C-alpha cells in the first residue's frame, strides 16, 4: 500500500508497533478504522520526532 510513512517500514519500531496493534485487534481491545500502515506510520513518526527533541 502507498502511504507517506514508507521510510519507517523496515525499522524495529515499525515492527514493534505493528505487532502491538495486532495483539490489541486480535483481543478485540482495538478496532481499526484507518489502514494500519497509517496508524503505525503516524506513531513511528511521533516517536522519531520525540527522539530528535530529546537528543
N, C-alpha and C positions, 0 to 999 in steps of 0.2 A: 504494500500500500504506500502511496506517496503521501508524505507528511513533512512538516518543517523540522522534524527532530531527528533526521537520519544520522546526524553526527554522533548521536548518543547510542545508537542501536548496538554497537559492538563493545559497549563498556560493561564493566562489572555492575555498576549501579543500575543500568537498564535492566539487566537480568534479575537483579535482586528485587527491584520494584515490580517488575513483571510477575515474578513468582509470588510476591506478597499479595498482589491484586488477584492473581489466580486462586490462591488459597481462600481469600475473602469471598470471591464469587462462588467457588465450589461449596463453601459453608453457608451460602445464602446470607452472608453478612453485608454484601455489597451487590448492587445491581448497576451494571454499566449501561449508560445511556449514550455514551460517546465512544467511538472506536478506541480500543485500548492503546494503540500507538500514540494517540493524542494525550491520553491520560498519563501514560508512563513518560512520554517526552516532556510534558509540562512539569512533572515532578522532577525529572532529571535536570531540566533547565533551572529550576528554582534552587536545587541543591548546588549546581555549578555556580550560580550567581552568589549564593551564600558563601561558598568556599572562597571565591575571589575576594569577597569583602573581608573575610577573616584571615587571609594570607598576608 
